[in-house]
Amino acid sequence: MSSGRSAPPLRLEPGPDPLPGRVGLAVRAAAALAAFLALPPAAAAAAAFAALGLERLQQRRRPRVRRALWRSDGGWSLWLAADGDPFEARLVRWQPLGPWTALEWRSEGAGRISALWTRRALGAHGHRHLRQRLHLSPPQKARNTGILQMLFEKARKER
């Protein structure tokens, strides 16, 4: 396969992924179960705080990337609204995480934009092509370490 600079444009339209909602539901259910079973107060409090923290993270979530176009020249166009204009962006970090792919871009108009896409959200074909092109793009591959840790640290600092 060719490098990211000579490859044809890659169009991605991530769909909804029910996994984050299921994780949130599981955490809330665990908190309710802990309180119901009268586990030690520390365990019940930890579960309740985890549920509240997850709820706050979901409320403050950044706008979702509705569509993305990775052009042949290596630049990205990102649509944050269904009918809006695209933002020109530069991919600064990425990291594969099992079925997840964490990406972070920088844009003049929107600042820092991040996405955590799954195989289910992109479809198997789109996810495979994205991963292949990311692995063949040396500039981004050299800087892909620790993006998930940075996202968690950023969320923690905002609290």
MARBA-3410 file (N, C-alpha, C, O; in Angstrom, 1 decimal):
159
0.8,-1.2,0.0,0.0,0.0,0.0,0.9,1.2,0.0,2.0,1.2,0.5 ~ 0.4,2.3,-0.6,1.2,3.5,-0.7,1.2,4.3,0.6,0.5,4.0,1.6 ~ 2.1,5.3,0.7,2.2,6.1,1.9,1.0,7.0,2.0,0.2,7.1,1.1 ~ 0.8,7.6,3.2,-0.3,8.5,3.4,-0.3,9.7,2.5,-1.4,10.3,2.3 ~ 0.8,10.2,2.0,0.9,11.3,1.1,0.4,11.1,-0.3,0.0,12.0,-1.0
0.5,9.8,-0.8,0.1,9.6,-2.2,-1.2,8.7,-2.2,-1.6,8.3,-3.3 ~ -1.8,8.4,-1.1,-3.0,7.6,-1.1,-4.2,8.4,-1.4,-4.1,9.7,-1.3 ~ -5.2,7.8,-2.0,-6.4,8.6,-2.3,-7.1,9.1,-1.0,-6.8,8.6,0.1 ~ -7.9,10.2,-1.1,-8.5,10.7,0.1,-9.4,9.6,0.8,-10.0,8.8,0.2 ~ -9.4,9.7,2.1,-10.1,8.7,3.0,-11.3,9.5,3.6,-11.0,10.4,4.4
-12.5,9.1,3.3,-13.7,9.7,3.9,-14.2,8.8,5.0,-14.4,7.6,4.9 ~ -14.4,9.5,6.2,-14.9,8.8,7.3,-16.1,9.5,7.9,-16.1,10.7,8.0 ~ -17.2,8.7,8.2,-18.4,9.2,8.8,-18.7,8.3,10.0,-19.5,7.4,9.8 ~ -18.2,8.7,11.1,-18.4,7.8,12.3,-19.9,7.9,12.7,-20.5,9.0,12.8 ~ -20.4,6.7,13.0,-21.8,6.7,13.4,-21.9,6.6,14.9,-20.8,6.6,15.6
-23.1,6.5,15.5,-23.2,6.4,17.0,-22.6,5.1,17.4,-22.7,4.0,16.8 ~ -22.0,5.1,18.6,-21.5,3.9,19.2,-22.1,3.7,20.6,-21.9,4.6,21.4 ~ -22.8,2.7,20.9,-23.5,2.5,22.2,-22.6,2.1,23.3,-23.0,2.1,24.5 ~ -21.3,1.8,23.1,-20.4,1.3,24.1,-20.2,2.4,25.3,-20.4,2.0,26.4 ~ -20.0,3.6,25.0,-19.8,4.6,26.1,-21.1,4.7,27.0,-21.0,4.8,28.2
-22.2,4.6,26.4,-23.5,4.7,27.1,-23.6,3.4,28.0,-24.1,3.5,29.1 ~ -23.2,2.3,27.5,-23.3,1.0,28.2,-22.4,1.1,29.4,-22.7,0.6,30.5 ~ -21.2,1.6,29.2,-20.2,1.7,30.3,-20.8,2.6,31.4,-20.7,2.3,32.6 ~ -21.3,3.7,31.0,-21.9,4.6,32.0,-23.1,4.0,32.7,-23.2,4.2,34.0 ~ -23.9,3.2,32.0,-25.0,2.5,32.7,-24.5,1.5,33.7,-25.1,1.3,34.7
-23.4,0.8,33.3,-22.9,-0.2,34.2,-22.3,0.4,35.4,-22.5,-0.2,36.5 ~ -21.6,1.5,35.3,-21.1,2.2,36.5,-22.2,2.7,37.4,-22.1,2.5,38.6 ~ -23.3,3.2,36.8,-24.4,3.7,37.6,-25.1,2.5,38.3,-25.5,2.6,39.5 ~ -25.2,1.4,37.6,-25.9,0.2,38.2,-25.0,-0.3,39.3,-25.5,-0.8,40.3 ~ -23.7,-0.3,39.1,-22.8,-0.8,40.2,-22.9,0.1,41.4,-22.9,-0.4,42.6
-23.1,1.4,41.2,-23.2,2.4,42.4,-24.5,2.1,43.1,-24.6,2.1,44.3 ~ -25.6,1.9,42.3,-26.9,1.6,43.0,-26.9,0.3,43.7,-27.4,0.1,44.8 ~ -26.2,-0.8,43.1,-26.1,-2.1,43.7,-25.3,-2.0,45.0,-25.6,-2.6,46.0 ~ -24.2,-1.2,45.0,-23.4,-1.1,46.2,-24.1,-0.4,47.3,-24.0,-0.8,48.5 ~ -24.9,0.6,47.0,-25.7,1.3,48.0,-26.8,0.3,48.5,-27.1,0.3,49.7
-27.4,-0.4,47.6,-28.5,-1.3,48.0,-28.0,-2.4,48.9,-28.7,-2.8,49.8 ~ -26.9,-3.0,48.6,-26.4,-4.1,49.3,-25.6,-3.7,50.6,-25.1,-4.5,51.4 ~ -25.6,-2.4,50.8,-24.9,-1.8,52.0,-23.5,-2.3,52.1,-23.1,-2.8,53.2 ~ -22.8,-2.2,51.1,-21.3,-2.5,51.1,-20.7,-1.5,52.0,-21.3,-0.5,52.4 ~ -19.4,-1.7,52.4,-18.7,-0.7,53.2,-18.9,0.7,52.6,-18.9,0.8,51.4
-19.0,1.6,53.5,-19.3,3.0,53.0,-18.3,3.5,52.0,-18.6,4.3,51.1 ~ -17.0,3.1,52.1,-16.0,3.5,51.2,-16.3,3.0,49.8,-16.1,3.8,48.8 ~ -16.7,1.8,49.6,-17.0,1.2,48.3,-18.2,1.9,47.7,-18.2,2.2,46.5 ~ -19.3,2.1,48.5,-20.5,2.8,48.0,-20.1,4.2,47.6,-20.6,4.7,46.6 ~ -19.3,4.9,48.4,-19.0,6.3,48.0,-18.1,6.3,46.7,-18.3,7.2,45.9
-17.2,5.4,46.6,-16.3,5.3,45.4,-17.2,5.1,44.2,-17.0,5.7,43.1 ~ -18.1,4.2,44.3,-19.0,3.9,43.1,-19.9,5.1,42.8,-20.1,5.4,41.6 ~ -20.4,5.8,43.8,-21.2,7.0,43.6,-20.4,8.1,42.9,-20.9,8.7,42.0 ~ -19.2,8.3,43.4,-18.3,9.3,42.8,-18.0,9.0,41.4,-17.9,9.9,40.5 ~ -17.7,7.7,41.1,-17.4,7.3,39.7,-18.6,7.6,38.8,-18.4,8.0,37.7
-19.8,7.3,39.3,-21.0,7.5,38.5,-21.2,9.0,38.2,-21.5,9.4,37.1 ~ -21.0,9.8,39.2,-21.1,11.3,39.1,-20.0,11.9,38.2,-20.3,12.7,37.3 ~ -18.8,11.4,38.3,-17.7,11.8,37.5,-17.9,11.5,36.0,-17.7,12.3,35.1 ~ -18.4,10.3,35.7,-18.7,9.9,34.4,-19.8,10.7,33.8,-19.8,11.1,32.6 ~ -20.8,11.0,34.6,-21.9,11.9,34.2,-21.4,13.3,33.8,-21.8,13.8,32.8
-20.5,13.8,34.6,-20.0,15.2,34.3,-19.1,15.1,33.1,-19.2,16.1,32.3 ~ -18.4,14.1,32.8,-17.5,14.0,31.6,-18.4,13.9,30.4,-18.1,14.5,29.4 ~ -19.5,13.2,30.5,-20.4,13.1,29.3,-21.1,14.5,29.1,-21.3,14.8,27.9 ~ -21.4,15.2,30.1,-22.0,16.5,29.9,-21.1,17.6,29.3,-21.5,18.4,28.5 ~ -19.8,17.5,29.6,-18.8,18.5,29.1,-18.1,18.0,27.9,-17.1,18.5,27.5
-18.6,16.9,27.3,-17.9,16.4,26.1,-17.8,17.4,25.0,-18.7,18.2,24.8 ~ -16.7,17.3,24.3,-16.5,18.2,23.2,-17.4,17.8,22.0,-18.0,16.7,22.0 ~ -17.6,18.7,21.1,-18.5,18.3,19.9,-17.9,17.1,19.2,-16.7,16.9,19.1 ~ -18.8,16.3,18.7,-18.4,15.1,18.0,-18.0,15.4,16.6,-18.7,16.2,15.9 ~ -17.0,14.7,16.1,-16.6,14.8,14.7,-17.6,14.1,13.8,-17.7,12.8,14.0
-18.4,14.8,13.0,-19.5,14.1,12.3,-18.9,13.5,11.0,-19.4,12.4,10.6 ~ -18.0,14.2,10.4,-17.4,13.6,9.1,-15.9,14.1,9.1,-15.6,15.1,9.7 ~ -15.1,13.3,8.5,-13.7,13.6,8.4,-13.2,13.2,7.0,-13.6,12.2,6.4 ~ -12.3,14.0,6.4,-11.7,13.7,5.1,-10.2,13.9,5.3,-9.7,14.9,5.6 ~ -9.5,12.8,5.1,-8.0,12.8,5.1,-7.6,12.9,3.7,-7.7,11.9,2.9
-7.1,14.1,3.3,-6.7,14.3,1.9,-5.4,13.7,1.5,-4.6,13.2,2.4 ~ -5.1,13.6,0.3,-3.9,13.0,-0.2,-2.7,13.8,0.2,-1.6,13.2,0.4 ~ -2.8,15.1,0.5,-1.6,15.9,0.9,-1.3,15.7,2.4,-0.4,16.3,2.9 ~ -2.1,14.9,3.1,-1.9,14.7,4.5,-2.8,15.5,5.4,-2.8,15.3,6.6 ~ -3.4,16.6,4.9,-4.3,17.4,5.7,-5.6,16.8,5.9,-6.0,15.9,5.2
-6.3,17.3,6.9,-7.6,16.8,7.3,-8.6,17.9,7.2,-8.3,19.1,7.5 ~ -9.9,17.6,6.8,-11.0,18.4,6.9,-12.0,17.8,7.9,-12.3,16.6,7.7 ~ -12.4,18.5,8.9,-13.3,17.9,9.9,-14.6,18.7,10.0,-14.6,19.9,10.0 ~ -15.7,18.0,10.0,-17.0,18.6,10.1,-17.5,18.3,11.5,-17.7,17.1,11.9 ~ -17.8,19.3,12.3,-18.3,19.1,13.7,-19.8,19.3,13.8,-20.4,18.8,14.7
-20.4,19.9,12.8,-21.8,20.0,12.7,-22.3,19.3,11.4,-21.6,19.3,10.4 ~ -23.5,18.8,11.4,-24.0,18.1,10.2,-24.1,19.0,9.0,-23.7,18.5,7.9 ~ -24.4,20.3,9.1,-24.6,21.1,8.0,-23.5,22.3,8.0,-23.6,23.2,7.2 ~ -22.5,22.2,8.9,-21.6,23.2,9.0,-20.4,23.1,8.0,-20.3,22.2,7.2 ~ -19.6,24.1,8.0,-18.4,24.2,7.2,-17.3,23.4,7.8,-17.3,23.2,9.0
-16.4,22.8,7.0,-15.3,22.0,7.6,-14.2,22.9,8.2,-14.0,24.0,7.8 ~ -13.5,22.3,9.2,-12.4,22.9,9.8,-11.1,22.2,9.2,-11.1,21.0,9.1 ~ -10.2,23.0,8.8,-8.9,22.4,8.3,-8.1,22.1,9.6,-8.0,22.9,10.5 ~ -7.6,20.9,9.6,-6.9,20.5,10.9,-5.6,19.7,10.5,-5.5,19.2,9.4 ~ -4.8,19.5,11.5,-3.5,18.8,11.4,-3.5,17.7,12.5,-3.7,18.0,13.6
-3.4,16.5,12.1,-3.3,15.4,13.0,-2.0,15.5,13.8,-0.9,15.5,13.2 ~ -2.1,15.6,15.1,-0.9,15.7,15.9,-0.6,14.4,16.7,0.6,14.2,17.0 ~ -1.6,13.7,17.1,-1.3,12.4,17.8,-2.4,11.4,17.5,-3.5,11.7,17.1 ~ -2.0,10.2,17.6,-3.0,9.1,17.4,-2.5,7.9,18.2,-1.2,7.7,18.4 ~ -3.4,7.0,18.6,-2.9,5.8,19.3,-4.0,4.7,19.1,-5.2,4.9,19.4
-3.6,3.5,18.6,-4.5,2.4,18.6,-4.7,1.8,20.0,-3.7,1.6,20.7 ~ -5.9,1.5,20.3,-6.2,0.9,21.6,-7.2,-0.2,21.5,-8.4,-0.1,21.8 ~ -6.7,-1.3,21.0,-7.6,-2.5,20.7,-8.5,-2.1,19.6,-8.1,-1.7,18.5 ~ -9.9,-2.2,19.8,-10.8,-1.8,18.8,-11.0,-0.3,18.7,-11.7,0.1,17.8 ~ -10.4,0.5,19.6,-10.5,1.9,19.6,-9.3,2.5,18.9,-8.3,2.0,18.8
-9.6,3.7,18.4,-8.5,4.5,17.8,-8.7,6.0,18.4,-9.7,6.6,18.1 ~ -7.7,6.4,19.1,-7.7,7.8,19.7,-6.9,8.7,18.8,-5.8,8.4,18.4 ~ -7.6,9.8,18.4,-7.0,10.8,17.5,-7.1,12.2,18.1,-8.0,12.5,18.8 ~ -6.1,13.0,17.8,-6.1,14.4,18.3,-5.6,15.3,17.1,-4.5,15.0,16.6 ~ -6.4,16.3,16.8,-6.0,17.3,15.8,-5.9,18.7,16.4,-6.4,18.9,17.5
-5.2,19.5,15.7,-5.2,21.0,16.0,-5.7,21.7,14.8,-5.4,21.4,13.6 ~ -6.5,22.7,15.1,-7.2,23.5,14.0,-7.2,25.0,14.4,-7.3,25.3,15.6 ~ -7.0,25.9,13.5,-7.0,27.3,13.7,-8.4,27.7,14.2,-8.5,28.5,15.2 ~ -9.5,27.2,13.6,-10.8,27.6,13.9,-11.4,27.0,15.2,-12.2,27.6,15.9 ~ -11.0,25.7,15.4,-11.7,25.0,16.5,-10.7,24.6,17.7,-11.1,24.0,18.7
-9.4,24.9,17.5,-8.5,24.6,18.6,-8.1,23.1,18.5,-7.9,22.5,17.5 ~ -8.1,22.5,19.7,-7.8,21.1,19.8,-9.1,20.3,19.7,-10.1,20.5,20.4 ~ -9.1,19.3,18.8,-10.2,18.4,18.6,-9.7,17.0,18.8,-8.7,16.6,18.3 ~ -10.5,16.2,19.6,-10.1,14.8,19.8,-11.3,13.9,19.5,-12.4,14.3,19.7 ~ -11.0,12.7,19.2,-12.0,11.7,18.9,-11.5,10.3,19.4,-10.3,10.0,19.3
-12.4,9.5,19.8,-12.1,8.1,20.2,-13.1,7.3,19.4,-14.3,7.2,19.8 ~ -12.6,6.7,18.3,-13.5,6.0,17.4,-13.3,4.5,17.5,-12.2,4.0,17.8 ~ -14.4,3.8,17.4,-14.3,2.3,17.5,-14.6,1.7,16.1,-15.0,2.4,15.2 ~ -14.3,0.5,16.0,-14.6,-0.3,14.8,-16.1,-0.2,14.5,-16.4,-0.1,13.3 ~ -16.9,-0.3,15.5,-18.3,-0.2,15.2,-18.8,1.1,14.7,-19.6,1.2,13.8
-18.2,2.2,15.2,-18.6,3.5,14.8,-18.2,3.8,13.4,-18.9,4.5,12.6 ~ -17.0,3.4,13.0,-16.5,3.6,11.6,-16.9,2.6,10.6,-16.8,2.8,9.4 ~ -17.3,1.4,11.1,-17.5,0.3,10.2,-16.2,-0.4,10.0,-15.1,0.2,10.1 ~ -16.2,-1.7,9.7,-15.0,-2.5,9.6,-14.1,-2.0,8.5,-12.8,-1.9,8.7 ~ -14.6,-1.6,7.4,-13.9,-1.2,6.2,-13.2,0.2,6.5,-12.0,0.3,6.3
-13.9,1.1,7.0,-13.4,2.4,7.3,-12.3,2.4,8.4,-11.3,3.0,8.3 ~ -12.6,1.6,9.4,-11.6,1.4,10.5,-10.3,0.8,10.1,-9.2,1.2,10.4 ~ -10.4,-0.2,9.2,-9.2,-0.9,8.7,-8.4,0.1,7.9,-7.2,0.1,8.0 ~ -9.0,0.8,7.0,-8.3,1.8,6.1,-7.7,2.9,6.9,-6.6,3.3,6.6 ~ -8.4,3.4,7.9,-7.8,4.4,8.8,-6.6,3.9,9.5,-5.5,4.5,9.5
-6.7,2.7,10.1,-5.5,2.1,10.8,-4.3,1.9,9.9,-3.2,2.2,10.3 ~ -4.6,1.4,8.7,-3.5,1.2,7.7,-2.8,2.5,7.4,-1.6,2.5,7.3 ~ -3.6,3.5,7.1,-2.9,4.8,6.7,-2.2,5.4,7.9,-1.2,6.0,7.7 ~ -2.7,5.3,9.1,-2.1,5.8,10.3,-0.7,5.1,10.5,0.3,5.8,10.8 ~ -0.7,3.8,10.3,0.6,3.1,10.5,1.6,3.4,9.4,2.8,3.3,9.6
1.1,3.8,8.2,2.0,4.2,7.1,2.4,5.6,7.1,3.1,6.1,6.2 ~ 2.0,6.4,8.1,2.3,7.8,8.1,3.3,8.1,9.2,2.9,8.3,10.4 ~ 4.6,8.1,8.9,5.6,8.2,9.9,5.5,9.5,10.8,5.8,9.4,12.0 ~ 5.2,10.7,10.3,5.2,11.8,11.2,4.2,11.7,12.4,4.6,12.0,13.5 ~ 3.1,11.2,12.1,2.1,11.0,13.2,2.5,9.8,14.1,2.3,9.8,15.3
3.0,8.7,13.5,3.4,7.5,14.2,4.4,7.8,15.3,4.4,7.2,16.3 ~ 5.3,8.7,15.0,6.4,9.0,15.9,5.9,9.7,17.2,6.5,9.7,18.2 ~ 4.7,10.4,17.1,4.2,11.1,18.2,2.9,10.5,18.8,2.1,11.2,19.4 ~ 2.7,9.2,18.6,1.4,8.7,19.0,1.4,8.2,20.5,0.4,7.6,20.9 ~ 2.4,8.3,21.2,2.5,7.7,22.6,1.7,8.6,23.6,1.9,9.8,23.6
1.0,8.0,24.4,0.4,8.6,25.6,-0.9,9.5,25.3,-1.2,10.2,26.2 ~ -1.5,9.4,24.2,-2.7,10.2,23.9,-3.8,9.9,24.9,-4.5,10.8,25.4 ~ -4.0,8.7,25.2,-5.1,8.3,26.1,-4.8,8.8,27.5,-5.7,9.4,28.2 ~ -3.5,8.7,27.9,-3.2,9.3,29.3,-3.3,10.8,29.3,-3.8,11.3,30.3 ~ -3.0,11.5,28.2,-3.2,12.9,28.2,-4.7,13.3,28.2,-5.0,14.3,28.9
-5.5,12.5,27.6,-7.0,12.8,27.6,-7.5,12.6,29.0,-8.3,13.5,29.5 ~ -7.1,11.6,29.7,-7.5,11.4,31.1,-7.0,12.4,32.0,-7.7,12.9,32.9 ~ -5.7,12.8,31.8,-5.1,13.9,32.7,-5.9,15.2,32.5,-6.1,15.9,33.4 ~ -6.2,15.5,31.2,-6.9,16.7,30.9,-8.3,16.7,31.6,-8.7,17.8,32.1 ~ -9.0,15.6,31.5,-10.3,15.5,32.1,-10.2,15.7,33.7,-11.0,16.3,34.3
-9.1,15.1,34.2,-8.9,15.2,35.7,-8.6,16.7,36.1,-9.1,17.1,37.1 ~ -7.8,17.4,35.3,-7.5,18.7,35.6,-8.7,19.7,35.5,-8.8,20.6,36.3 ~ -9.6,19.4,34.6,-10.8,20.2,34.4,-11.8,20.1,35.6,-12.6,20.9,35.8 ~ -11.7,19.0,36.4,-12.6,18.8,37.5,-12.3,19.7,38.6,-13.0,19.7,39.6
END
